[in-house]
Amino acid sequence: LGFRWFSPLIGWDVLAATYMAWTWAVIWSYDPAQTASHAEFEEPGRQTVFALILGGALASLVGVGVLLAKARPDHVTSVAPSVAV
């Protein structure tokens, strides 16, 4: 079908959406004290946070680069931007 190279990008999108939904499901009903307690308990070290943010940002940039490199003037270019976002 020509969409095989979309698979990692779709997986990345599903992972991000799942993480966001899971986080909101856990913290939605918390009051301020519970939120503070949860944040202190779950807080990773600064280096871990920096590595995760940097890794996610680089993976996203690579994904956008792949989409730009694979863009063609047919129907694929209408699908590519929506997967990138």
N, C-alpha and C positions, 0 to 999 in steps of 0.2 A: 504493500500500500504506500510505501514511501514515508511512513510516519514513525519508523523505528527510532529515529533519533529524538523523537519527542518523549520517549519513555522515561529517561532520567528526569526531565523537566516536569513531567506530570507527577512522578514520584516525589519530587521535591515539593511541589504544590500540595500534594495530599499530606505529606508529612507536616508541612507548616500549618495547614488547616486543622489537622488532627491535634497538633500541639496546642493551637489556639483554643479549640473547642474544649479540650481536656482541662486546660488551665481555667477557663471561664466556668466550667462545670464544677470545679473544685472550690473556687473562691467566690462564686456568685452570692452565696448566702452569708458570707462572713461579715461580722461587724468590725469596726476599726481595731479593736483589741485583738480579735482573732486574726485579722489580716496582718497586723504587726508581728504577732507570734509566728504565723506561718512563714512570713518573709524572713524572719531571723533564723528559723529552723531550716528553711530550704536554701538559704543564701550560700552559693558556692564561693570559693576564693576569687580574688580579683583576677588572677592569672587565668583561671578557668573561664570566667565570664569573657575576658578579652579574647581568648582563643576561640570560644564559641561564636562570638560576634564577628570576629575576623574571618573565621571559616565560613560562616553563613554568607557574609558579604561577598567573599571571593567566589563561592559556589554560585551565587546569584549572578555575578558579573560574567562568569564563564558561561552560564546558561544564556544570558542575553547575547554574548558573543557568538555562541553556537547558532542561535536563531538568526542573527544578522548574517552569518556566514552561509547558512543554508537557505536564506530567503530566495525565492524564485517568483517570477511574475504570474504565477498561476494561483490556484486555490489555496496552496499551502501558506502563502503570505497572509491570508486572512485569519488563519488559525494560529500562526506563530506568535503574534503579539498578545493574544488572549492567554496563551499558555505561559508566556514570559511574565505576565502580571500575576 
